[in-house]
Amino acid sequence: MTRLTRRQLPALVAAGMAAPALASAQAYPSRPITIIVPFAAGGPTDTVARLLGEAMGRDLGQSVVVENVGGAGGTLGAQRTAQARPDGYTLLVHHIGMSTIPTLYRRLAYDPINGFETVGMITEVPMTIVAKRNIAANNLAELVALVRRERDKINLANAGVGAASHLCGLLFQQAMNVPLTTVPYRGTGPAMNDLVAGTVDLMCDQTTNTTEHIRAGTIKAFAVTTNNRVSSLPDLPTAAEAGMPGFEVSVWHGLYAPRGTNPELVTRLSRALQVALRDPGLIRRFADLGTEPVPQEKATPAAHKAFWTADIARWRPVIQAAGQFAD
């Protein structure tokens, strides 16, 4: 019988512990996967997650089920994911809020930065600067002049603190150097309803929420907040074209796993994500929403992590300067 040295024993123990994990990774996935969406069903993030889950499921050979865990600005669903078993069966689809939560919320029951493994980015949804249809301005320059002249009479709606419309609105006010009265709502739906009704004056929101209203003429659009025009609204100029250079913001979505998830599982999920983002059906449905999948090089854990880290740094001074926190 061969005797083990003290140096050999730890290595064998480690190998024995790694074997079940490796076998588990090789068999993955053996049951349905859950994607947590930290917002209500029917919203843009929910739509993105469901389209993605359907396409990823085909590559993974398992069903991908969406579970909506809304509340507290998206932090409840994120917390559920961060505290889930890191076995690859509980994932999170979240938007730009993952960049702003670390500053907006000063007390959380989970680590908003180190509680996750990045899997890859999914899409970047453009924002639009819109107003009630009878506002006395026909282009962005006229709108800015109107706001500066009648700032005390004009308000800016958003879907609540931390929402994409709130963040875009902060940047819009900074770009104009004009603070406005803001009107927070509990979601984009009621905010848009009041904008259409003319109860509120301005809003800055995603193309997924504004495109149909812009096309129908129920609201007035002034610019899209990306470097290039969007195919769903080809006549709408970019903010730079309309006279506001440097005003760029989009609502990006990413896929996350709990911290400690086996790197092999993260790699497998990232590969499935990349396959899904090449799916013609998903590309077509994203186009209907005024967006498109990110380039393949962004749908990787490393690229996602780098982008997310930089975006946290971008939003921190904006939020701190506004002094608007969620807790």
N, C-alpha and C positions, 0 to 999 in steps of 0.2 A: 504494500500500500504506500502510495506516494505521500510524503508529509508536506504540508503547506508552510511556507515561511510567513513571517509577519507581513512582509511586503506583498505577498500574493493574495492574502486573505481579503483585504479591503477591496481589491480589484474584482475578485470573484463575487463578493457581496454586491458591489455596485452593478456588475453585469447581471446578476440575478434579479435585482430590482428593476433594471432597465428592460429586461426581456418582456414582461407583461405589457409595459407601456408601448414597446415597439410592436408587439403583436396586435395591440388595440389599435395603433395607428394604421397598421396594414389592413385591418378589417374595416376601417372607417369609410363611410358611415354604414352602420348596420340597422339604423332605425331613423324615423323622421327627425328633422332638424327644426328648431324653433328660432325664428327671427323676431326679436322684440322691437316694436316700434313705440317710442315713448310719447306718441300723440294719438288722437282719436282716429278711428277708421274714416276713410274718405278724404283725408288731407293729402297734400303733395308727397310728404315723406312716406305715408302709408302706401300710396300708389306706386312710388318708386320701389319700395320693399316688396310689394306683391309681384310686380313685373320681374324684379330681380330673382325672387325666390322661385318663381315658376321656371325661369330659364336655368338657374343654377341646379335645380332639382333634376333636370334632365341629364345634366352632366354627372351629378353625384349618384344618380340611381336611387334617390330617396325623395320622399315628399319634403318640402320646405314650407312650414306653417308659420303664418304671421300672427303674433299675439300683440294686441294693443294694450300698452300699460301707460296711460296718459297721466298728466298731472305734474304740478310744480315745475313748469317750464321745461319738461323733458327729463328732469332729474330722477323721477321715480323709476322710469323704465331703464335708464342708465344704471341706476343703483341695483336694480334687479339683475341686470347682466353682470355687473362687476362682482356681485356676490354669488353668482351661479357657479356650479362645478365647471372647471376648465377642461371639459371633455370634448369640446367641439360641437355640442348639441344645443347650445344656447348662444345665439349671436345677437348683435345689435346693429340696426341701421339708424343712424342719426345724422342730422344736418350740421350746419355751421354753428349750432348751439354748443357743440363739443369744444369749440374754440372760445366761446364767450362765458360758458358756465364757470370755469375756474376763477374768473374775475367777478361775474355777476353774483355768484353765491359764495359767501365767505364762510359758511358753516354747512358742511355736507356730511352724510353718514358713509361716504365712500370717497376714494381718491379719484378726482375727475380726470387726472392726467395719467397716473401710474397704475390705474385699476384695469387697464385694457391692453390687449395686443391688437395692433392695426393689421387689417387684412388687405385693404385696398380701397381707393376712392371709386365712386360709382358714376357720379354725374355732377355737373355744375350748372345750376339753373339761373338764367339771367333774371335781373330785377328790372322793373319798369317804374318810371316816375309818372304817376297818374293823378287826375283830379276829377271833381264833379264836372259833368259835361257842359254846364253853363258858366264855368269860371271865365273871367274876362281876360283870357290870355290864349294866344294861338300857337306859341312856340316857347321853348325853354327860357330864352332871354326875356320874353314878355312876362313869363311866370315869375322869374326871379325878381324882376322890377316891381311886379305887383306885390310880392311877398315883402319886399323891403319897404314899400310905400304903405302897406296896410297890415303890417305884421301883427298888430293887436286884434285884427278882425279875422285872421286866418288861422285855422287849426290843422293839425296833422294827425291822421288816424294811424293806429297800429294794432296788431293782434295780441298785444301784451308785452310786458318786459321780457326781453330775451328773444322775442320772435324775430324772424328775418325782417319783417316790415319795421320793427322797432329799431333794429341795428342799421338798416339802410336809411331810415329816417334820421338817425343821429348823424350819419355821414353827410346827408343832404343838408341838414342845418349847419354843419361845420363848413361845408363847401360854400354856402351862401353867406356864412358868418351872421346868421340871423336865428336867434332862438324863437321857437314857436310854441304855442300851446298844444300839447299833445293829448290825444284822446285814446286811451288804451281800451281794447275790447278783449273779450275772452274767446279769441279765435279770429281767423281771417274772414270766415263767413259773415258774421254780423258786422264786421268793419266794412266789408265790401258792400253789403246791403245798404248801409247808411251812406256810403260814398255814391252809390247809384241813385239813392233817394235825394242826394244833395244836402243831407244833414251835416256831413263833414266835408271839408274842402280838398284835402290832399292826402295822398298815400303813396308809399313806395313798397311794391310787393312783387312776388315772383310771377313770371310769365305763365306758370301753371295755373295761377288764380286770375290773372288779368286778361289773357289773350282773347277769350270769348267775349268779354265785355267790351274790349277795345274794338274788336271786329264788328260787334253789334251797335257800337256808337253810344252805349249807355254810360260810358265814362270817356274822358279825354286823356290821351297819352302824349307825353312830351319827349321821352327818351328811354332807351334801353341802356343798362349800366354795364355793358361789356365792350371790349375793344372792337368787336365786329357786330354788324346787324344780325338779327335772328331771322331764320328762314320763315318762321310762322308769322312774322310782322315785318316784312321787307321794307315797308315805307317808313318805319319808325327809326329815326336817326339815333346814333349812339350819343351818350352824354357829351363826348368830346366833339362830335360833329355839331351838336346843338349849342356849343359854347361853354361847356364845363369840363375842360380837360383834367385828367387825373381822377375823375369820379368813376371808380370801378368797384363793383361788388357783385358777387354771385353767391347763391346758396348751394354750397357743395354738400354732397352726401357721401358718407363713408361706411364701411363694414368693419365691425369690431368683434373680438372674442374676449372672454375674461382673461385677466392676467394669469400667466402660468400655463396657458394652453400649449400642448406639445407643439414645438416648431414644425414637425412634419404635418400635423393637422392644419396649422395655419397656412403652410405651403399648399396643401391640397385644396383648401378653401379659396386661396388666392387664385389658383389655377382654374377652379370652377367659376370664379368671378370673371376672370378674363375671357373664358369661353362664353359666358352669358352675355358679356358686353359686345360680343361679335354676332350675337343672334339677330337675324334680320327682323324677326317679329318684335323683339325688344327695341331695336333701333327705330323701327317704324312707330311704335307706341310712344317712345320718348320724344320723337319729332312732333307728334300730335300735342305734346305738352310744352313744346317750345324749347326743348333741350336735346342733348345727345350724350352718349356715353363718353367718359373721359378717354383719352388715348391710352393704349395698353400699358405704356410705361408708368402711368400714374396708378394703375390698378395693382400695385404691389405693396407689400407691408412697409418696405423701406421708404418708398416715395410718399406713401400716405403719411407715415410718421413725420417725415421732414416737412411736408406741407402743413400738417396739423400744428406742429411746433411753431412754425413761422407765423401761422394765423393767430395762435394764442397771443404771441408777442405783438401782432398788429392791432388786435382789438383791445388789449389791456389799457393802453393810454386813452383810447377813445371813450371807453366806459368809465374810467376813473375821472376823466375830465368832465364827463356829463354828470357824475355823481349819482347815477341811477342804478341802485343795486336791488336785487330781488329778495334779499332777506334782511 
